[in-house]
Amino acid sequence: MVTTMHAVAPAAGVAGEGPVDEVARLAAVEESLIEQMRAEALGAPTRGVLAYGEYQSGGWWTASLMNHSACGDPHDVVIGDGRPGPTSLLEAMPATARFLAGLGLDFMYVRLARLAPNSFLWEHRDYAELHDRPRHRLHVPLVTNPSAVLVTAGTRVHMAAGALWRLTPSQAHGVCNVTGPDRLHLIADVYADDAYEALAAGAHLQEQDVDSLPTMTTEDRAGLLGRAEQLAGLGFPTAAEENLLRSYYRFALPEGGAYDLIAELHERRGADGEVRRWRAAKAHLLAR
């Protein structure tokens, strides 16, 4: 059995400036254990399933390690409350199973999540329908690269390997992997308890983790909308929309700002149905 004491240790370093309430390092994870879990994840017999299409550009794959499936199906990726059981995939990943058990946490759901190159998870919130119990999301990066970043509160954060990270998914956020290779994370949703609070006491960010995005100028906005209008006029409205959605990863926008840009694009085009659709998407994806 890998214990928390041996597998996970308080991360060294002084807390840095940045959105620590939204995303933070909690602890260091032994490199030898990362290597074992990485080998198990890369050797898994399934990539999982493409899920949450409304949140993404494509390229987001998930496979369950602990879920509420009666038969332990790793392709059941519906997140919900309750005490999960191991799937057949976790049963074939002994090092990962020992790591999870050694954390001593109260799990809600555990999965492998893969984000392919040139893929984006658009700005959204999670947990909007789950209010009865406090919960948190933990990440262990297994494969990553500098272009794979999380964006929240106008800040890019690269979740580096070798650490256990916490994300607060009830805050608006998005993820991108621009150049690749695949970004592969072990993700665990856990309920708040004394074991979690002890682990979270070490929450911090290091200076190299954080990069503030620039503010969008009037000229930037006009240029983005002008290029989007050109694309839409040439018959590529989806490409125009995705170009505007990607502005979330380039500029520090107000919450939902990328969706507002798309609504403005369609207002200029007189496409009232599309305006209503994107305003509804904004309300749905960013629901509190």
N, C-alpha and C positions, 0 to 999 in steps of 0.2 A: 504494500500500500504506500503510495506517495503521500506524505503528509503536507499540510499547508506550510509547516515550518521549513521543510526541505525544498519544496517545489516553488514556493512563492515567498519572496522576501521584500520588506519595505524598500521602495526604490530610493536610490541615493539622489541627492540634489536638492536644491532649494526651490520652493514653489516659484514658478515664473508667472509673469503677467499673461493674461489670456482668459478665455471663457471657461474657467475651471468648473463652474456650475453646470455647464453643458457637456464638457468632455474633459477627462483628466486621466493621467496615469495613477494607478493605485499601488502597483507593486511590480517588482522585477520577477521574471520567470526564468528558471534555469535554461541555458541554451541547449543542453543535452535533451531536456524534456521537450523544448520547442522542436528540435530536430526529429524526435520520435513521433510527435503528433503530426508534424508536417508530412513525414513519410507515410503515416497512416492515411491522412487526408488525401494526399496525391495518389495513393494507391487504391482509394475507395472505388468500388465497382460501379458507382453511379455519380453523375454530376448533380443529381437532384432534378428539380423541375424549375421551369421559368415561372416566377410568381410575381404577383402584384404589378401587373402590366400597366396599370394606370399611374404608377409611381415612377416609371423608368423608361429609358430609351430602348431597352433590350440588353441582354447580356447579364442579367441578375439571376443566378441560380441558387437554390437552397435545397438542402437535404437535412432531414430531421435526425438528431441523435437521441433526443428525449422528447416525447410528445404524448398525446392522449389517444393515440390510435390503439384500438383493441388488439390488433395483431402486430404491433410494432413496425408499422409500415414507414420507412424513411421518406416516402414520397407524399405523406400526409403532412403538409406544411402550414396547416391552419393553427394560428396562435390563439390560445385561450387560457383561462384560469384553471387551476387545479394542479394536483401533484402528478407529474408525468412519469412514464416508465421508459426504459431504454428501448430503442429500435434495434432491428437486426443489424443496422449499420454500426451502431455503437458497440454491439456485442463483438464485432470484428475489429475493434480498435481498442485494445487493452490499455495502452499507455494513456490515451485520451480519457478512457473510463476511470483510470486510477487518478488522473489529475483532477477530474471533476469531483470525484468522491473525496479527495483530499482537501478540497476547498471548504467542505462542511457547510455549504449554503443550501437554502431552501429554493429549489429550482422550480420555475414555471414552464420553461421550454428551452431546449438547446438545439443548435443547428450548425451546420457548415454553410457558409455563404460565400459564393464566388462571384466576382464582378469582372467581366471580360474587358479587354482593352477597348478604348473608345466607347465606353458605356457610362451612363449617368443614372443615378436615382434622383429624381427631381425633388425640389424642396417640399417637405411634408412633415407631419407630426405622426407619431405612433401613440398607442395606448389611449386614444380619444374615447374608446368605448369601455375602457377598463378603469374604474374609479374606486372600487371597493377596498383595495389594499395597495399600500405603497410598494413600488417595484422598481427595479433598475436593470439596465442592460450592460453586460460585460463583454468585452472583445479581447481575444487573444489573436493578434495578427500572426499568421503562419507563413504566408507569402505576400509580399508587398513590394512597392517601388515608390520613388519620390513623387510620381505623378498621381498616385492614388491618395486622395485627400478627402476629408470630411469638411464641409463648410457649414458654419453656424454663426449667427450673430456677426456677419461680416468678416469672419476670420476663417482662414484655411488652417486645418490641423492635420498633420501627417501622423497617423497611428503607427509608430515604428514597431518592428518586431522586438521580442525580448521583454515585453511588458504586458501586464494585465491592465486594460483600460476600462473606464466607465463612460458610457454615453447616457445622457438624459434624453430619451427619444420623445418625451412630451414637449421638448423645445423644437422649434422649426429647424430642420437640417436637411442637407443633401450630401450625396457622395458621388465622386467621379473617379474613373481610372482612365487617364488620357492615353498614355503610350503603352501600357502593359509592362510586364506580363500580367496574367490574371492576379487579382487581389483575392486572397483566400483567408477568411477569418473564421475562427471558432467563436460563436456568439451564444451567450447564455442570458436568458431573462430570469431574474431571481427576485424573490420577495425580500423586503427589508426585515432584518432581524438582527440580533446582537452580533452574529458572526459577520454579517455584511457590514454593519457599522464599524466593527473593528478593522475590517479590511479597508473601508472607505476613509478611515482617519488619515491615511497617507496620501490623499488626493492632491495632485500637483501637476503642473506642466513645466517642461524645460524650455529654455529660450528657443532652441532649434525646432521645437514642435510647432510653433505658431507663426503665422504670416498674415498680417492684416491686409485685407483687400482695399483697393483704392475706391474712392467715391465716384460714382458715375456723374460726369459733367453733362451740361446741356448739349454740348457737341457730341459726346459719346452717345447720348440717347437718340439724337437726331440721326446719327450715322447708323445705329442699330436698326431703328425703325425704317430708315430709307432702304437699307439692304434687304430687310424682311419684305417690304412692299415690292421690291424688284423680284424677289424669289416667288412671292405669291402671284404676282402678275404674269410670270413665266409659266405658271401652272404647278408650282411646287409649294403649296401652302404648308404642308407638314414640315418641310425643310425650313421654311420661314419661322414656324413656331418653335422648332427645336433650336434654331439659332438664337432666338430670344430666351428660351429656357436656359441655355448655357450661359447667359449673361450673369446668372446667379453665382457662377463659379469664377467670374472675372471681376465683379464689382460688389461693393458693400451696398446692397439694396435694402430698402425697407421690406418688412415681412410681406411676402406675396408680390413683390415688385415685378418679378419676371412674368407672372400671370397677368398683372395689370398691363404690361407691355403688349402681350398677345391680344388682350381685349381691345387695347387702343389700335393695334394693327387692323383688327377686323372691323372696328368702328369706322376707320378710314376707308375700308373697302365696302362698307355698307352691308356687311354680312352679320345681320342682327342675331341670327341663330348661333353663330360661332361666338359672338360676344357673350350671349347667355350661357353657352356651354363652358367657356373658360372661366367665367365668374363663378359658376357652380363648381367647377373643378377646384378653384382656389378655396372656396368655402369648405369643400369636402376634405381636401388634402391637408388643410391647415386647421381643421376643427380642433378645439381644445377639449 
